[in-house]
Amino acid sequence: MSAVSDVLAGLKKVILLEENVSRLQEEVAGVAKDVRRTRDYAAEIDKRVIRIETMIEMSGRTSENQPRIEK
């Protein structure tokens, strides 16, 4: 009877391991989705910063070319 109980215990461990692996795969998929969203958000922020930097550079260039009004 000991051999049968050992086999059943081993099967139980395998089933539990399969469940844990399935759960971990779902969690990894969720983390990967979060990473993709974070990457996309960072790219959007980068584009906005580039626009702001360009606006600042352009405003600096135009003010240099305009004559100043002296008092």
C-alpha positions as CSV (number, residue, x, y, z in Angstrom):
1,M,0.0,0.0,0.0
2,S,2.9,2.3,0.6
3,A,3.8,2.3,-3.1
4,V,0.3,3.3,-4.1
5,S,0.2,6.1,-1.6
6,D,3.6,7.3,-2.8
7,V,2.3,7.3,-6.4
8,L,-0.8,9.2,-5.4
9,A,1.3,11.7,-3.4
10,G,3.5,12.2,-6.4
11,L,0.5,12.8,-8.7
12,K,-0.9,15.3,-6.3
13,K,2.4,17.2,-6.3
14,V,2.5,17.2,-10.1
15,I,-1.1,18.5,-10.3
16,L,-0.3,21.2,-7.8
17,L,2.8,22.2,-9.7
18,E,0.9,22.4,-13.0
19,E,-1.7,24.7,-11.3
20,N,1.1,26.9,-10.0
21,V,2.8,27.1,-13.4
22,S,-0.5,28.0,-15.0
23,R,-1.1,30.8,-12.4
24,L,2.5,32.0,-12.9
25,Q,2.0,32.1,-16.7
26,E,-1.1,34.3,-16.3
27,E,0.8,36.6,-13.9
28,V,3.7,36.9,-16.3
29,A,1.3,37.7,-19.1
30,G,-0.2,40.4,-17.0
31,V,3.2,41.9,-16.1
32,A,4.2,41.8,-19.8
33,K,1.0,43.7,-20.6
34,D,1.8,46.3,-17.9
35,V,5.4,46.7,-19.3
36,R,4.0,47.3,-22.8
37,R,1.6,49.9,-21.5
38,T,4.4,51.6,-19.5
39,R,6.7,51.6,-22.6
40,D,4.0,53.2,-24.7
41,Y,3.3,55.8,-22.1
42,A,7.0,56.6,-21.8
43,A,7.1,57.0,-25.6
44,E,4.2,59.4,-25.5
45,I,5.9,61.5,-22.7
46,D,9.1,61.6,-24.7
47,K,7.2,63.0,-27.7
48,R,5.7,65.6,-25.6
49,V,9.0,66.6,-24.1
50,I,10.5,66.9,-27.5
51,R,7.6,69.2,-28.6
52,I,8.1,71.4,-25.5
53,E,11.9,71.6,-26.1
54,T,11.3,72.6,-29.7
55,M,8.9,75.3,-28.7
56,I,11.4,76.7,-26.2
57,E,14.2,76.6,-28.8
58,M,12.0,78.3,-31.4
59,S,10.9,81.0,-29.0
60,G,14.5,81.7,-28.1
61,R,15.5,82.0,-31.7
62,T,12.6,84.4,-32.6
63,S,13.3,86.7,-29.7
64,E,17.0,87.0,-30.7
65,N,16.0,88.2,-34.2
66,Q,13.5,90.8,-33.0
67,P,14.9,94.2,-32.2
68,R,14.4,95.3,-28.6
69,I,12.6,98.4,-27.8
70,E,14.9,100.7,-25.8
71,K,13.5,103.1,-23.3
